[in-house]
Amino acid sequence: MEKQFSIALNSAELIKYAFYKEYHLPPALAHINLTQERILMTINSGMHLNMVSIARAIGLEKGPFSQSVDKLETLGYVKRERSTSDKRQIRLLLTADGMAICQQVAASMESHFAKKLNNLAAEELAELDTALASLKKIAHIIISK
């Protein structure tokens, strides 16, 4: 099972690549990079992850991740919030400006993805939607344990 699972999980990465291939941030967002965009959109996902979990989710080491978060904080897009139950835990919250940036990014991505989705039949779109919903549910379960 482990070997098959790891191969199947690589397929998820291939799907992600297929959708993000050739994606670029809109010119109005040239002041942030794709890593910062991924951080913002991960925070925006509503999964309430701490900083360590976000860094792991997007595949960044602590140093580069912290630098990106520092830049986003300087731009006024995020703020750090220390956990009241565990002072070592820090969550990132979007500011109003951060939420506005996420809306712009989401609109840009939806436009880009729409072009990719046009290649799928209605049945394939429904299957993809179901699969993505399942992946999100399972990710939330695994991350929260």
C-alpha positions, 0 to 999 in steps of 0.5 A: 500500500505504501508504494502505491500511495506514494505514486498516487500522491505524486499524481496529485503533484502532477495535477497541481503542476498541470494547472499552475503551469504557465500561471503568472501573477497579474501585473498589479501584484508584481510587488509580491512573488509566487511564494508569498502568493502561496503563503497568502492563499494557504492562510486564506484556505481557512484551515487555521494552520500555524506557521510551521504547518504552512511552511511545510505545506508549501515546501519551504524551510524556516529561513526563507519562509520567515523572510517571506512572512516578514515581507508580507507583514511589512506590506500589511497583508498578514499579522502574526498571532501567538497562541494563548494555549501554547506560546510557541505556536504562531498563526498568521492572519490576513489583514483587510489588505491581505484579504483583498490581495487574495481576492485578486489572486483568486480571480486571476487563478480562476481565469487561468484555470478556466482555460485549463478546465475547458479541456474537460468534459462535464463528467470529468469536471464533476469527478475533479470537483469531487476528488478535490473536495475529498483531498481537502477534507482528508488534508484537514483531518491529517493536519489537525491531528 
